[in-house]
Amino acid sequence: MGKTAGPGAGEEPGDTAERGDEGELVGRAAGEAGEDVAEEREPAGRVAREVGGDEEPEGRAPRGADADVTPRAPAARRADGEVRPRAQAARVGGASTDWAPLPPAHGSWAADLQVTPPAPVRTPTLWAVLATGVLSMLLLDDGLAINLLLVAIPASLAAYFAGRAAGRRTRAWTLVWGVGGIGLLSVPALRDADWPSFLAVVTAIALGSLALHGGRTWPAVLLGPIGVFNSVVTGPAWGWRGLRERFGGARRSVGVGLRALVVTAVLLLVFGALFAGADAAFANLLGDLVPDTSVSGGPLHFVLPVVGLVGALAAAHTAAAPAQWDRVVVPAGRPRNRVEWALPLIVLVVLFAAFNAVQLAVLFGGYDAVLDKTGQTYAEYARQGFWQLLLVTLLTLLVVVFALRWAPRDDASDKKLVRGVLGTLCGLALVVVASAVRRMDMYVEAYGLTRLRLSVVAGELWLGLVIALIMAAGVWGARWLPRVVAASAAAGVLAFGLMSPDGLIAERNVQRYKDTGKFDLEYARDLSADAVPALDKLEEPMRSCVLGSIADDLGKDDTPWYATSWGAARARDILRERPPAASADWSTCSDLARDLMYR
C-alpha cells in the first residue's frame, strides 16, 4: 500500500486516509460498501444472524468492528477533473474505529484484515515501551504478584498512545475488555495458588487482544489473539524503524540522553549508598524498595527486559494497525429440508424430556429406591452420573451450532420452527446442567472437594450460562452474543480466582470433617497458602500436621513485597501467631492420616 498522507481540509487526523492508486481503490471500495454490498457477502451476514434469528434486511452490509455502517460517500472531484467516490472513514480500529467493510477477495476466506500499515511510532509510545522493559527486568524475576500489574500499566499506555496516534477512539467495549484484563491480572496479587493465577493471566491476554482488535463477530472473538502473536514479529521491526527515523539524523540528541541517564544513575548510586550507611532504618527501607539487579540472579535479568520490550511493542503495533477479524467470511451451510432437519432434533428433545422426568422422579422420590434397584452405592451413583452429563452438555452445544448452520430459513414459519425446537432443546439442557451439578454435590459429600471437582463444576455452570444466552439470542437477536459470551467467560475466571479456590476447598473439607469425621490429610497438605485460614480451624495435632508443610514452604520463601501475594502474607501472619506444634512429627502425622483414611 502507499504511504498515508495527511488529512484533508476540515477533517480530523486519522478520519480519512488519502493514498495513491491503491489507496484510491481502497477508498472507493469503502465508500461503496455502506448501503449496498455484493451478494457474496450475504453468507457472512447470514451466519451472524442465524445463531439467534437476528433478522436483518437482505442485502445490508454487515457492520464493522463496533462501528455503525457508513452510508455511501459523496463524490469528490480529483485534480484532473475525474469524479470519484470519496474514501470513507477507513481508519484502523476494531472496537474503537468506524470503518466500512470491504468486499472479500474472490476465493479467499478472509479479505483485507488490515486496512493500513501503522503510522511511525511516536515518542510517548517509545517511553512507555522502555518503561515496560525496565520494570520487567526489575520486578518479574521473583515471581508474579502485584508486580505483574505494575508492568502491565506502561504496556497498556504504549498501546493507548499508539492507538490514539492512529486515530482510534475508545469505545465502551474497549473499556470493558481493558478493565476486565486489568482485573484478571489482580488475581496473582491476591491468591497464592498458581492454577487460578495461570488461568487468569491467559484470560487477561485474550481480553487484551479483544481490546486491541475490537470486533463483534465470532471470528473476531476467537481469532483475535492470532493478531497479537503476529505483532510479536512485526512490532519490534516497527519500533526499530521508528527509532531510526526519529534519531537517525539527531545523534547529538541520543548522546545527550545517554549522558543524562549516566549522570542520574551515578548520583543515585553515590548518595543512596551514603544515606544507607548513615542510617540503618533507611538502609532497610532502601533494601525493600530497590529490586535486586545483581548478575547473580541469572539469565532472566537479560531475558525479561527483552520480553517486556517485545510484548509492549506487540501491543502497541496491534493497537496502531489491528487485524479486522470481522471481515473474515464464514460460508453459510446449505439449508436442509424441514423433515431432514427437524426429525432428529425432535427425537432428541423427547429423549431429553424422558431423562429429565426420571431425574425429577428420583429427586422427589428419594435415592434409596434407585440404589436398591441398581445395586450401586450412593457415591458410585453420584460419580457415574456427573461426567456423562457434562459430556451431554458439551454435545448439546455442538448440536445447536450445527443445527443452526443447516436450519431451514425460507420463510417466517421456518424461523418459528427453528426457535421452537432449539429453544425447547436448550431449556431441557439446562435441566441436565442442574442434574449434573447435583450429582457432583453428592460426589463431594461422599469423597470431599478437590481442585478438579471444583473446576469442572464451574465449567458446567458456565456452559449452562452459555445455553441460556443462546436462548436469549433466539428472542432478541444474536448480534451481541459473541462479545457477551466472551465477557461471561472472563467474568467467570475472575470470580473463580477471587473466591480463592484452595480456600474454598479447605473450608468445605474442614466442614465435612466436623460432620462425618472424614478428612484427606495428605491432599490438604498440598494446598497453597490460601487454604491456611480454613485449615487453622482444625484441632491439634491435625492442624499442625496439615500446616507444617505449608509453613516450611513459606519459611523458605524470601520473595520481596512486590512478588508476594496477599494470600501468602496473610498465611504468614497466621502461622507467626500460631506456629505448628513441634510434637506433630512424621510418625504422628502418618498414623493420623492412616486413621482418617480408613474411617
Sequence and secondary structure as in RCSB ss.txt:
>XXXX:A:sequence
MGKTAGPGAGEEPGDTAERGDEGELVGRAAGEAGEDVAEEREPAGRVAREVGGDEEPEGRAPRGADADVTPRAPA
ARRADGEVRPRAQAARVGGASTDWAPLPPAHGSWAADLQVTPPAPVRTPTLWAVLATGVLSMLLLDDGLAINLLL
VAIPASLAAYFAGRAAGRRTRAWTLVWGVGGIGLLSVPALRDADWPSFLAVVTAIALGSLALHGGRTWPAVLLGP
IGVFNSVVTGPAWGWRGLRERFGGARRSVGVGLRALVVTAVLLLVFGALFAGADAAFANLLGDLVPDTSVSGGPL
HFVLPVVGLVGALAAAHTAAAPAQWDRVVVPAGRPRNRVEWALPLIVLVVLFAAFNAVQLAVLFGGYDAVLDKTG
QTYAEYARQGFWQLLLVTLLTLLVVVFALRWAPRDDASDKKLVRGVLGTLCGLALVVVASAVRRMDMYVEAYGLT
RLRLSVVAGELWLGLVIALIMAAGVWGARWLPRVVAASAAAGVLAFGLMSPDGLIAERNVQRYKDTGKFDLEYAR
DLSADAVPALDKLEEPMRSCVLGSIADDLGKDDTPWYATSWGAARARDILRERPPAASADWSTCSDLARDLMYR
>XXXX:A:secstr
        TT  TTS    SHHHHHHHHHHHHTTT   GGGHHHHHHHHHTTT    TT     TT        E
EE TTS EEE        GGG         TT SB  S  S      HHHHHHHHHHHHHHHHHGGG  SHHHHH
HHHHHHHHHHHHHHHTT    HHHHHHHHHHHHHHTHHHH   HHHHHHHHHHHHHHHHHHHH   SHHHHHHHH
HHHHHHHHHHHHHHHHHHHHHHTT HHHHHHHHHHHHHHHHHHHHHHHHHHHH HHHHHHHHHHS    GGG TH
HHHHHHHHHHHHHHHHHHHHS   GGGB         HHHHHHHHHHHHHHHHHHHHHHHHHHHH SHHHHHHH 
  HHHHHHHHHHHHHHHHHHHHHHHHHHHHT   SSHHHHHHHHHHHHHHHHHHHHHHHHHHHHHHHHHHHH   
HHHHHHHHHHHHHHHHHHHHHHHHHH STTHHHHHHHHHHHHHHHHHHT HHHHHHHHHHHHHHHHS   HHHHH
TS GGGHHHHTTS TTHHHHHHHHHHHHHHH    GGG  HHHHHHHHHHHHS   TT  HHHHHHHHHHHHT 
